[in-house]
Amino acid sequence: MLLTEYIESNLDRSFPFFADDTLVVEVLAFMQKRGLEFAPVLHDGKIVAMASIMDLLPSEQSTMTNGVLLRELKLERVGSIGLHEHVFDIFSRIGTFSSPLIAVSEEEGRYIGVIEKTLLLERIAAIFHLGEEAVTLELNVPSFELKLSEVIAAFEKNDATVLSFGMYSATPEGEGMVIAFRLQTHDLFRLVKNLEKYGYSIRYTSTFFREKDDEMREKALEFIHFMDM
């Protein structure tokens, strides 16, 4: 499934929304009755805000706000994500949405529904295999000698499967790179020791690799040495 299709398949087109010329007291009553914490606010069919129940509650205690419209409140302005956009392209903007719901719009900007923020984050986590079924390993490599094909080949020679990876500069000056891999392997300990033999600098491995029992580690090293002989 394309990630744009993932947004569409999880889009809630029936979620209640309100025009910004709706009375605050009417919106509050509706949200309280339906148990809603947030609701989209539209102007001319486009999202302008995501009203929370906390934004509206002050009007319940004031007789001066019976005729106040949503657009007269100082609601935080929000944008939307496009149904046509790829999840990877919108990921950097997810943090700008403070509510658990994110408005989704068509390419021309017209509101069409909402999607839960957690669904997008869970999808990203699944794509990069960030669950418990994989392990993490980071390598320090010189940027001028970076050949990903050689690194991946080294993993495959040691019966490890690369599920996903990313990279970033090792220093602010950009000298050297760190490559973070998500892997499937039956023997992370042996994989790490063999990578070190190839000359790779291991920066980090998943925590279960760090045995607390030094005696067990020494025995494992002796066994690996024996097998290599």
C-alpha positions in Angstrom: 0.0 0.0 0.0 1.3 3.4 -0.9 1.7 5.7 2.1 -0.7 8.2 0.5 -3.3 5.4 0.3 -2.6 4.7 4.0 -3.8 8.3 4.9 -6.9 7.9 2.8 -7.8 4.5 4.2 -7.5 5.9 7.8 -9.2 9.2 7.0 -12.3 10.0 9.1 -14.5 11.9 6.8 -17.5 11.9 9.2 -15.8 13.5 12.1 -17.8 16.6 13.3 -16.6 20.0 12.2 -17.9 23.6 12.6 -17.9 26.7 10.5 -16.2 29.6 12.2 -19.5 31.6 12.2 -21.1 29.0 14.6 -22.0 30.1 18.1 -19.5 29.0 20.7 -22.3 27.9 23.1 -23.8 25.6 20.4 -20.4 24.0 19.7 -19.6 23.5 23.3 -23.0 21.8 24.0 -22.5 19.5 21.0 -18.9 18.6 22.0 -20.0 17.9 25.6 -22.9 15.8 24.4 -20.7 13.7 22.0 -17.7 13.6 24.4 -15.4 15.3 21.9 -12.1 16.9 23.1 -11.3 18.6 19.8 -13.2 19.7 16.7 -12.0 21.3 13.4 -13.1 24.8 12.7 -13.5 25.8 9.0 -13.7 29.1 7.1 -14.9 28.8 3.5 -14.3 25.1 3.6 -10.7 25.3 4.8 -9.3 24.5 8.2 -8.4 27.4 10.3 -8.3 26.0 13.8 -8.7 22.9 16.0 -11.0 24.0 18.8 -10.5 22.2 22.1 -13.1 21.8 24.9 -10.8 23.8 27.1 -10.9 26.7 24.6 -14.7 26.8 24.9 -15.4 26.1 28.5 -14.8 29.7 29.7 -17.9 30.7 27.7 -20.0 28.4 29.8 -19.4 30.5 32.9 -20.0 33.8 31.3 -23.4 35.3 30.3 -21.5 37.8 28.1 -20.5 35.1 25.6 -23.9 33.7 24.5 -23.6 35.5 21.2 -19.9 34.9 20.6 -18.9 33.1 17.4 -16.0 30.7 17.0 -14.1 33.1 14.9 -14.2 35.7 17.7 -12.2 33.4 20.0 -8.4 33.5 20.0 -8.0 30.0 18.7 -4.6 28.8 17.7 -4.3 28.7 13.9 -3.5 25.3 12.4 -2.8 24.0 9.0 -3.5 20.6 7.4 -1.7 17.8 5.6 -2.6 17.0 2.0 -4.3 13.8 1.0 -1.9 13.9 -2.0 1.2 14.1 0.2 3.4 11.2 1.1 3.8 10.4 4.8 7.6 10.9 4.6 7.0 14.4 3.2 4.7 15.5 6.0 6.6 13.8 8.9 8.7 17.0 9.7 5.4 18.9 10.2 3.6 16.4 12.5 5.1 18.1 15.6 3.5 21.4 14.7 0.0 19.9 15.3 -0.7 20.2 19.0 -4.0 18.2 19.0 -4.2 14.4 18.6 -6.2 15.0 15.4 -4.7 16.3 12.2 -6.8 17.9 9.5 -6.5 16.5 6.0 -7.2 18.6 2.9 -7.4 18.1 -0.8 -4.7 19.5 -3.0 -6.5 22.8 -3.4 -6.8 23.1 0.3 -10.4 22.2 1.0 -10.9 20.2 4.2 -12.1 16.6 3.8 -11.5 14.9 7.2 -9.2 14.1 10.1 -6.6 11.4 10.8 -5.2 10.5 14.2 -1.6 11.7 14.8 -0.8 8.4 16.4 -1.7 6.4 13.3 0.8 8.4 11.3 3.5 7.9 13.9 2.8 4.2 14.2 3.0 3.8 10.4 6.4 5.5 10.3 7.6 3.2 13.1 6.3 0.1 11.2 8.0 1.1 8.0 11.4 1.5 9.7 10.9 -1.6 11.9 11.2 0.3 15.1 9.4 -2.4 17.1 10.8 -5.1 19.3 11.4 -7.6 16.4 14.6 -5.8 15.3 17.9 -4.6 16.8 19.7 -1.3 16.3 23.4 -1.0 15.3 25.3 2.2 14.5 28.5 2.5 12.6 31.0 5.4 12.4 32.2 5.8 8.9 34.3 8.4 7.0 32.0 10.3 4.7 34.6 10.3 1.9 34.8 6.5 2.0 31.1 5.8 2.5 29.9 2.8 0.3 26.6 1.6 1.6 26.7 -1.5 -0.7 29.9 -2.7 1.1 28.4 -2.2 4.5 25.2 -4.0 3.6 27.2 -6.8 2.0 29.1 -7.2 5.3 25.8 -7.6 7.2 24.5 -10.2 4.7 27.8 -12.2 4.9 27.0 -12.5 8.6 23.4 -13.7 8.1 22.0 -10.3 9.1 19.1 -8.6 7.2 19.0 -4.9 6.9 15.4 -3.8 7.5 16.0 0.0 7.4 18.7 2.5 7.9 19.3 6.3 8.3 22.4 8.4 8.5 23.5 11.7 10.1 26.8 13.7 10.5 29.0 12.4 13.4 29.9 16.0 14.2 28.4 19.5 13.6 31.2 20.1 11.2 30.1 17.2 9.1 33.3 15.2 9.5 32.3 11.5 9.2 28.9 9.9 9.1 27.0 7.7 11.5 24.8 5.1 9.9 22.0 3.7 12.1 20.6 0.3 11.0 17.6 -1.7 12.0 18.5 -5.4 11.6 17.3 -8.9 12.0 20.0 -11.3 13.2 20.1 -14.5 15.2 23.5 -13.6 16.8 24.1 -9.9 17.3 27.2 -10.6 19.5 28.9 -12.6 16.7 27.9 -10.0 14.1 29.5 -7.2 16.1 32.7 -9.0 16.6 33.0 -9.9 12.9 32.3 -6.3 11.9 35.0 -5.1 14.2 37.4 -7.6 12.4 36.5 -5.9 9.1 37.6 -2.6 10.6 34.2 -1.0 11.2 33.8 1.3 14.2 30.8 0.2 16.2 29.1 3.3 17.8 26.1 1.6 19.4 24.3 -1.7 19.5 21.0 -2.6 21.1 21.2 -2.8 24.9 20.7 -6.6 25.2 24.1 -7.0 23.5 25.8 -5.5 26.6 26.1 -8.5 28.8 26.4 -7.7 32.5 28.2 -11.0 33.1 31.8 -10.4 32.0 32.7 -14.0 32.5 30.0 -15.1 30.0 31.3 -12.5 27.5 34.8 -13.9 27.8 33.6 -17.4 27.2 31.7 -16.3 24.2 34.8 -14.6 22.8 36.8 -17.8 23.4 34.2 -19.8 21.6 34.2 -17.5 18.6 38.0 -17.6 18.5 37.8 -21.4 18.5 35.2 -21.5 15.7 37.3 -19.1 13.6 40.3 -21.4 13.9 
